[in-house]
Amino acid sequence: MSEPLLAAEAATLIHAGFVDYHAQFRAITQRAQRRFETRDWGGADGDAVERIELYDACAARMAALLEGHLGNTLRHRSLWGGIRTHYAAIVANLVDQEMYKTWFNTQTRRFFKTRGVDADIEFVALDIEPTDRITHPVARHSYAVWSNLPRVCQAILDDYPFAAAYAHAGLCAIRIAEAVSRRLESWGSDPVRAIELLQTVFYRERRAYLVGRVFGVDRIAPLVIALVHEPGGIRADAVLTEREHVAQVFGYTRSYFHADLATVGDAVVFLRTLLPSKPIDELYTVLGRAKQGKTERYRHFFRHLQRDPDETFVHAEGERGMVMLVFTLPSYPLVFKLIRDRFAFPKESVREEVMAKYRLVFHRDRAGRLVDAQEFRFLRFPQRRFAPALLEEILGECRESAYVDGTDLVVAHCYIERRLRPLNLYLREVDAEAARRAILDYGQAIRDLARSNVFAGDLLLKNFGITRNGRAIFYDYDELCLVEECRFRALPDDEGDGASGSDAWYVGPHDVFPQQFPRFLGLTDDLRAALLDRHGEIFDVRWWLALQQRIAAGERIDVPPYPATACLTPAALLGQPFL
């Protein structure tokens, strides 16, 4: 067979492979509605893991098919140049052509072990913003509102039917209307003129979300309606109209939505109208398109890197990590984390165990308290872009993660995360009230994670960061484990369990002494008192043992992804926080 014909056939195969992956992705996603309707939360968890693993499984099958079809010509670069040309023509008019190109690059990188990028056989295009050319309107419901907002809200609920009944649709509609009117009071009397909502329902954990925007005479605000399914039926739980709250729901500390979108790029364009400051890579990722999220993160970062060719990578601020070496580009809000070859005492983990912790986080509900860490391989940077001390440490202590190739440093393996301000540094820099809010949210973060069956392990302040919205986020995963795996104990003098002295003082690898937590935090007396007053339970072994019993009994403890003030319950309307 001639090379041009072989290239055309291979391009068709690769395109068909992505179509098949996309169909399987949607098939899993479509289960979300049934999971919500039947309150099958365990099934929803399984679907989330299955969908996360789907891309790599489909890519491996695609690679095997190409190996069989191309045979000895598999690694002929001239052939792959032809394949790319044919493939570009096939996907040229597709809304999601960039996702198809990422799929293509996955195959070339697998076969050619690409370090950095290879413009001859890959789709690179670092200089484009892929959604700028998308004009395809995403499917939505539109509602004109002139005076009777409750009636419109009733029409909205009618347009989103479920197999399970609403507990009281009329009351839900009234509460939604009241919440929207109250939160948009600054727009003036009778402020709402129209509402638009995506036809696609967004599902995650135990909630369904109606996502859109509300229009006034000369203003626009996001509108997200959260639905919950309780034993008595489905009801509206919250209304979000503030960008800060919507950003948290779509944030990089959350698990991925299950939203059955025929095309994704047009939905991303719409979501950017709600959250204009949110990076496009994070929108793709939170929709479950993690590979495209990585592509967009890479594209945006390298475009930024080229703008200032003299800026250098430096150590990230904060204490030196025993397990991870962390560096950053000062002008860009990301950090790069490399696993060290050897860990300082008392760390006893090995490289494979650390990577397993990151995979655990990737597959779990992150409760809004664990930063999303994307795994990257074989990134290429000029050595001159690294501060001398940083480069020396990388080459001396991270030889399994990075190596020199000519004048470049190749980062063979790393994790990339959003850069957060370390909590221990933040507390020294802000006023007393800001510090108090931060330490209280730190306690809430420990509580939220625990209720999601996650124990952070190392609770030192340096392992938590503060977002620009003041939320405490955990980002050091090498000692993270499940709550159910821990052995929570009181200090030996207080155990009173009849154990012998030697048994009482023995500390096993999974033993945890909550009473000791506050001793090592280095807090001022005022901050320590505030933390103990609000969250004293988390330093009491009895709280953890009771929590373990609830988890063992199969109870799924709710951790709402929005503040209590956004909820429609009477307690929330009074401003009482979730604890």
Disulfide bonds with the S-S distance in Angstrom:
none
